[in-house]
């Protein structure tokens, strides 16, 4: 992976596809890393796009950070700084869950950097399950994920994916089980985020909300119509997908993204 020193941290990222291609930036979910977009990245680089997928500070191969530096707003500033560092503007930004929080903040606050934003399995609102998730985050901070991996998998995947026991789910189950207690600090930033609804009013960036029909964390309408209404954008729901819709149904997601990108190019 390549590394960039931006916004007081060091972000690890991959940069693939032609340098003169239209850029897409992929921003990952909590508990995952940039590789959750491997299928989508491969498809779009083959189509001639330049694809950058990075790890958030405090996760994956990026630099560790203390809890106070892991607020979602800081992660959005990191993404903006990376886009500027790599001279990617204007680019498409696609984020799943936490990455969607980042994409929506960029659309609201840094519209000059974006062609479009897509929020997959995400939310524009504050955490409505705070009372449920806070004890889990405390446990993660003390013990890591190993003994709560089933709980995390239920949050992050839909019933169809969990029932199949595929190589995809087994790979990510093993990866999630290995996460160290520092993941609790990243999770704390996620569940204590502020809402972005009001800031999205009058958004100039075309926004697409992609919901999974089986999302246990942010079910429709939270992950679909609520985002679209706030940003004046569009929403779609993907069947047989949960919270990690980019991983669970990459082909369907790719089709929706292609239409989203094309609509923006025509406008």
C-alpha positions in Angstrom: 0.0 0.0 0.0 1.0 3.6 -0.5 1.0 6.1 2.3 0.1 9.8 2.5 0.8 12.2 5.4 -2.3 14.4 5.6 -4.2 16.2 8.3 -1.8 15.2 11.0 -2.0 11.5 10.4 -0.7 8.9 7.9 -3.3 7.2 5.7 -2.6 3.9 3.8 -4.3 3.6 0.4 -4.3 1.8 -2.9 -4.4 3.8 -6.2 -5.4 1.7 -9.2 -6.5 2.3 -12.8 -5.4 4.9 -15.3 -4.2 8.2 -13.8 -6.3 10.1 -16.3 -9.5 8.2 -15.4 -12.4 9.8 -13.6 -11.5 9.2 -9.9 -13.6 7.2 -7.4 -12.7 7.3 -3.7 -13.9 4.3 -1.6 -14.3 4.8 2.2 -14.9 1.7 4.3 -17.0 0.6 7.2 -16.1 0.3 10.8 -14.5 -3.2 11.5 -13.4 -3.5 7.8 -10.7 -1.9 5.7 -10.2 -0.8 2.1 -10.3 -4.4 0.8 -14.1 -4.5 1.4 -14.3 -2.7 -2.0 -12.0 -5.1 -3.9 -14.9 -6.4 -6.1 -16.1 -2.9 -6.9 -12.6 -1.5 -7.4 -11.8 -4.3 -9.9 -14.9 -3.6 -11.9 -14.5 0.2 -12.1 -10.7 0.1 -12.9 -11.5 -2.3 -15.7 -14.0 0.3 -16.9 -11.3 3.0 -17.0 -11.9 4.7 -13.7 -9.0 5.7 -11.4 -9.9 4.1 -8.0 -8.5 5.1 -4.6 -9.5 3.0 -1.6 -8.0 4.0 1.8 -8.0 2.9 5.4 -9.4 5.4 8.0 -6.9 6.6 10.7 -7.0 4.2 13.6 -8.0 1.3 11.4 -6.4 -1.1 8.9 -2.9 -0.1 7.8 -3.3 3.6 8.6 -1.7 5.2 11.6 -3.2 4.6 15.0 -4.8 7.5 16.8 -6.2 8.2 20.2 -10.0 8.2 20.8 -10.3 12.0 20.7 -8.9 12.1 17.2 -11.4 9.5 15.8 -14.5 11.5 15.5 -16.4 11.1 12.2 -15.9 14.8 11.5 -12.1 14.3 11.7 -12.3 11.3 9.4 -14.1 13.4 6.9 -11.4 16.0 7.1 -8.8 13.2 6.5 -10.7 12.2 3.3 -10.8 15.7 2.1 -7.1 16.1 2.7 -6.3 12.9 0.9 -8.4 14.0 -2.1 -6.5 17.2 -2.2 -3.1 15.5 -1.7 -3.7 13.1 -4.6 -5.3 15.9 -6.8 -8.4 13.8 -7.3 -11.0 16.6 -7.3 -13.7 16.5 -8.5 -14.2 12.8 -7.7 -17.0 10.3 -6.9 -17.0 9.3 -3.2 -18.5 6.0 -2.3 -18.8 5.0 1.4 -20.3 2.1 3.2 -21.6 2.7 6.7 -18.9 4.8 8.4 -17.6 5.6 5.0 -21.1 6.8 4.1 -20.9 9.2 7.1 -17.7 10.6 5.6 -19.2 10.8 2.0 -22.2 12.8 3.3 -20.1 15.2 5.3 -17.9 15.8 2.2 -21.0 16.5 0.1 -22.3 19.0 2.7 -19.1 20.7 3.6 -16.7 20.3 0.7 -18.9 20.1 -2.4 -16.1 21.5 -4.6 -14.2 18.2 -4.2 -16.9 15.9 -5.3 -18.7 14.9 -8.5 -21.1 12.7 -6.6 -21.5 11.0 -3.2 -23.0 7.6 -2.5 -23.8 6.4 1.0 -24.3 2.6 1.3 -25.8 1.1 4.4 -25.4 4.5 6.1 -27.3 7.3 7.9 -27.5 11.1 8.0 -28.8 11.0 11.6 -27.3 10.6 15.0 -27.0 7.0 16.4 -30.5 5.8 17.2 -29.2 2.6 18.8 -26.8 4.4 21.2 -28.2 2.7 24.3 -27.8 -0.7 22.6 -24.4 -0.1 21.0 -22.6 1.7 23.9 -22.1 -1.4 26.1 -20.8 -3.2 23.1 -18.3 -0.4 22.4 -17.2 -0.6 26.1 -16.6 -4.3 25.7 -14.6 -3.8 22.5 -12.4 -1.2 24.2 -11.6 -3.7 27.0 -11.4 -7.0 25.2 -11.5 -6.6 21.4 -13.8 -8.5 19.2 -13.0 -12.2 19.7 -15.8 -13.1 22.1 -18.5 -10.9 20.5 -17.8 -11.7 16.8 -21.2 -13.2 16.3 -22.8 -10.0 17.5 -20.7 -7.9 15.2 -21.4 -10.2 12.3 -25.1 -9.9 12.9 -24.8 -6.1 12.9 -22.7 -6.0 9.8 -24.3 -8.6 7.5 -27.8 -9.5 6.4 -29.7 -12.8 7.1 -29.1 -14.1 3.6 -25.3 -13.6 3.8 -25.1 -15.1 7.3 -27.1 -18.2 6.2 -24.9 -18.9 3.2 -21.6 -19.2 5.2 -19.7 -18.2 2.1 -16.0 -17.6 1.7 -16.7 -13.9 2.0 -18.4 -14.1 5.3 -15.9 -16.6 6.7 -13.0 -14.4 5.7 -14.5 -11.4 7.3 -15.5 -13.3 10.4 -11.9 -14.3 10.9 -10.7 -10.7 10.2 -13.2 -9.2 12.6 -12.3 -11.7 15.3 -8.7 -10.6 15.2 -9.4 -6.9 15.8 -7.6 -5.5 18.8 -9.2 -3.4 21.6 -8.2 -0.1 19.8 -11.2 -0.8 17.5 -13.3 0.3 20.4 -12.0 3.8 20.1 -13.0 3.9 16.4 -16.4 2.5 17.3 -16.9 5.2 20.0 -16.5 7.9 17.3 -19.0 6.2 15.1 -21.8 5.9 17.7 -21.2 9.4 19.1 -21.4 11.2 15.8 -23.6 14.2 15.2 -26.3 14.4 12.7 -25.7 15.8 9.2 -29.4 16.2 8.1 -29.6 20.0 8.4 -26.3 20.5 6.7 -27.4 18.5 3.7 -30.3 20.9 2.9 -29.7 22.4 -0.5 -26.8 20.0 -1.2 -25.2 20.8 -4.6 -23.7 17.3 -4.9 -25.8 14.5 -6.4 -26.3 12.0 -3.6 -27.3 8.3 -3.9 -28.4 6.3 -0.8 -28.1 2.5 -1.2 -29.9 0.5 1.5 -29.7 -3.2 2.1 -33.2 -4.8 2.6 -31.8 -6.8 5.5 -29.8 -4.1 7.2 -29.9 -4.8 11.0 -28.1 -1.6 11.9 -29.7 1.1 9.7 -32.7 -0.4 8.0 -34.7 1.5 5.4 -35.9 4.2 5.7 -32.9 5.3 7.7 -30.4 4.2 5.1 -32.5 5.1 2.1 -35.3 7.7 1.9 -34.2 9.7 5.0 -30.8 10.4 3.4 -32.3 11.1 0.0 -34.8 13.5 1.4 -32.2 15.3 3.4 -29.8 15.8 0.5 -32.4 16.1 -2.4 -30.9 12.9 -3.8 -32.1 9.4 -4.9 -32.4 6.1 -3.0 -32.5 2.5 -3.9 -32.8 -0.7 -1.9 -30.8 -3.8 -2.7 -32.4 -7.2 -1.9 -30.6 -10.0 0.1 -28.1 -7.5 1.5 -27.5 -6.2 5.0 -25.4 -3.4 6.4 -22.3 -4.3 4.3 -24.2 -4.0 1.0 -21.0 -3.2 -1.0 -19.6 -6.7 0.1 -22.8 -8.6 0.0 -24.2 -7.6 -3.4 -21.3 -5.9 -5.3 -22.8 -6.5 -8.8 -26.1 -4.8 -7.9 -24.3 -2.0 -6.2 -22.1 -1.5 -9.2 -25.1 -1.2 -11.5 -26.6 1.5 -9.2 -23.3 3.4 -9.0 -22.9 3.3 -12.8 -26.3 4.9 -13.3 -25.6 7.4 -10.5 -22.3 8.4 -12.1 -23.8 8.7 -15.6 -26.6 10.9 -14.4 -24.1 13.2 -12.8 -22.0 13.4 -15.9 -25.1 14.4 -18.0 -26.2 17.1 -15.6 
